[in-house]
Every structure is written in C-alpha cells, then in structure tokens.
Amino acid sequence: MSYQHVRRLTAHEIESLPATIHTHEACGILGTQPNTLQRWCRQGRIPASKVGGRLLFAKATICELAGLESEGA
C-alpha cells in the first residue's frame, strides 16, 4: 500500500483556512493520513459532513482535537 505524504500546516496557514475544511487540510492540521481520518469518521470519532462525495470538517473541531486554539472559529 502506498501512502500519500501530507505536509503539516503552519499556524499561519491554519489561521487562513475557512471555517469548513476538506480532508487534506484536516490531515495537515492533525498530522494523519487521509485513510486514518476517514476511518475515524466512520468510527464516529470525528464529526464530518459529506457533501458531493467529499468529507467536510469544522476547522474549530479539528484544531481542538489537535490541541490548537482556532481563532475566529
């Protein structure tokens, strides 16, 4: 199985994200692989909404799980 490299986002990059983020952005905040994040969603460990086949996450929730404070969210 091949893994996709996900770069960790800087604090400045996280601040500039919208309130609703996609899987790749959430992975950049949490430091996980997309497959791991999708599995956590299926298990109910992380709340997400599915829109048009894509998972969307609340930035504030992801930042909270990562132990970060999300300004403006």
C-alpha positions in Angstrom: 0.0 0.0 0.0 1.3 3.4 -0.9 0.9 6.4 1.4 0.3 9.9 0.4 2.6 12.4 2.1 0.6 15.1 3.9 2.6 18.2 4.9 1.8 19.7 8.4 0.3 23.1 8.1 1.9 26.1 9.9 -0.1 28.2 12.3 -0.4 31.0 9.7 -1.7 28.5 7.1 -4.3 27.2 9.6 -5.5 30.7 10.5 -6.1 31.5 6.8 -8.3 28.4 6.3 -12.1 28.8 6.1 -14.3 27.6 8.9 -15.1 24.4 6.9 -12.2 22.4 5.6 -11.6 19.3 3.4 -9.8 16.1 4.3 -6.4 17.0 3.1 -6.4 20.3 5.1 -7.7 18.4 8.2 -4.9 15.9 7.8 -2.4 18.7 7.6 -3.6 20.0 11.0 -3.8 16.6 12.7 -0.7 15.1 11.1 -2.5 12.0 9.9 -3.0 10.2 6.6 -6.3 10.6 4.7 -7.2 6.9 5.2 -6.8 7.3 9.0 -9.0 10.4 9.1 -11.7 8.7 7.0 -11.6 5.6 9.3 -12.0 7.9 12.4 -15.1 9.4 10.7 -16.6 6.0 10.0 -16.0 5.1 13.7 -17.7 8.3 14.9 -14.5 9.6 16.5 -14.5 12.8 14.4 -17.7 14.6 13.2 -17.9 15.3 9.5 -20.4 16.2 6.8 -20.4 14.5 3.4 -21.2 16.9 0.6 -20.9 15.7 -3.0 -18.8 12.7 -2.1 -16.3 14.8 -0.1 -15.9 14.9 3.7 -16.0 18.4 5.2 -14.9 19.2 8.8 -15.3 22.1 11.1 -11.9 23.8 11.5 -12.6 24.5 15.1 -13.3 20.9 15.9 -10.1 19.7 14.1 -8.0 22.3 15.8 -9.5 21.3 19.2 -8.6 17.7 18.5 -5.1 18.7 17.6 -4.7 20.7 20.8 -4.7 24.1 19.0 -6.8 27.1 19.5 -8.7 28.2 16.4 -9.1 31.9 16.2 -12.2 33.2 14.7 -14.0 29.9 14.6 
